[in-house]
């Protein structure tokens, strides 16, 4: 990812989900 994951609406969503799983 070139841009920050939180820069995109869906990107931040997936990051939150990924963090929850771990």
C-alpha distance matrix in Angstrom:
0.0 3.8 5.6 7.0 7.3 10.9 10.5 10.8 14.0 13.0 9.7 12.1 14.6 12.8 12.0 15.7 16.9 15.1 16.6 19.9 20.1 19.9
3.8 0.0 3.8 6.7 8.8 11.6 10.3 11.4 15.0 14.9 11.8 13.9 16.9 15.7 14.7 18.2 19.9 18.3 19.5 22.9 23.4 23.0
5.6 3.8 0.0 3.8 6.4 8.4 6.6 8.4 12.1 12.7 9.8 11.3 14.6 14.3 13.1 16.2 18.4 17.4 18.3 21.5 22.6 22.4
7.0 6.7 3.8 0.0 3.8 5.4 5.2 7.7 10.8 11.6 8.3 8.8 12.4 12.3 10.5 13.2 15.8 15.0 15.2 18.5 20.0 19.7
7.3 8.8 6.4 3.8 0.0 3.8 5.4 6.1 8.5 8.5 4.9 5.4 8.8 8.5 6.9 9.9 12.2 11.6 12.3 15.3 16.7 16.9
10.9 11.6 8.4 5.4 3.8 0.0 3.8 5.4 6.8 8.3 5.9 4.3 8.1 9.4 7.8 9.4 12.5 12.8 12.9 15.4 17.6 17.9
10.5 10.3 6.6 5.2 5.4 3.8 0.0 3.8 6.7 8.9 7.1 7.1 10.5 11.9 11.0 13.0 15.7 16.1 16.5 19.0 21.0 21.5
10.8 11.4 8.4 7.7 6.1 5.4 3.8 0.0 3.8 5.6 4.8 6.1 8.5 9.9 10.3 12.2 14.3 15.1 16.3 18.3 20.1 21.1
14.0 15.0 12.1 10.8 8.5 6.8 6.7 3.8 0.0 3.8 5.4 5.5 6.5 9.0 10.2 11.0 12.8 14.5 15.7 17.0 19.0 20.7
13.0 14.9 12.7 11.6 8.5 8.3 8.9 5.6 3.8 0.0 3.8 5.4 4.9 6.2 8.6 9.8 10.6 12.2 14.2 15.4 16.7 18.7
9.7 11.8 9.8 8.3 4.9 5.9 7.1 4.8 5.4 3.8 0.0 3.8 5.4 5.3 6.2 8.7 10.0 10.6 12.3 14.4 15.6 16.9
12.1 13.9 11.3 8.8 5.4 4.3 7.1 6.1 5.5 5.4 3.8 0.0 3.8 5.5 5.0 6.2 8.7 9.8 10.5 12.4 14.4 15.5
14.6 16.9 14.6 12.4 8.8 8.1 10.5 8.5 6.5 4.9 5.4 3.8 0.0 3.8 5.4 5.2 6.4 8.7 10.0 10.8 12.7 14.7
12.8 15.7 14.3 12.3 8.5 9.4 11.9 9.9 9.0 6.2 5.3 5.5 3.8 0.0 3.8 5.4 5.0 6.0 8.5 9.8 10.7 12.5
12.0 14.7 13.1 10.5 6.9 7.8 11.0 10.3 10.2 8.6 6.2 5.0 5.4 3.8 0.0 3.8 5.4 5.0 6.1 8.6 10.0 10.8
15.7 18.2 16.2 13.2 9.9 9.4 13.0 12.2 11.0 9.8 8.7 6.2 5.2 5.4 3.8 0.0 3.8 5.5 5.1 6.2 8.8 10.1
16.9 19.9 18.4 15.8 12.2 12.5 15.7 14.3 12.8 10.6 10.0 8.7 6.4 5.0 5.4 3.8 0.0 3.8 5.4 5.1 6.4 8.9
15.1 18.3 17.4 15.0 11.6 12.8 16.1 15.1 14.5 12.2 10.6 9.8 8.7 6.0 5.0 5.5 3.8 0.0 3.8 5.4 5.3 6.6
16.6 19.5 18.3 15.2 12.3 12.9 16.5 16.3 15.7 14.2 12.3 10.5 10.0 8.5 6.1 5.1 5.4 3.8 0.0 3.8 5.5 5.3
19.9 22.9 21.5 18.5 15.3 15.4 19.0 18.3 17.0 15.4 14.4 12.4 10.8 9.8 8.6 6.2 5.1 5.4 3.8 0.0 3.8 5.4
20.1 23.4 22.6 20.0 16.7 17.6 21.0 20.1 19.0 16.7 15.6 14.4 12.7 10.7 10.0 8.8 6.4 5.3 5.5 3.8 0.0 3.8
19.9 23.0 22.4 19.7 16.9 17.9 21.5 21.1 20.7 18.7 16.9 15.5 14.7 12.5 10.8 10.1 8.9 6.6 5.3 5.4 3.8 0.0
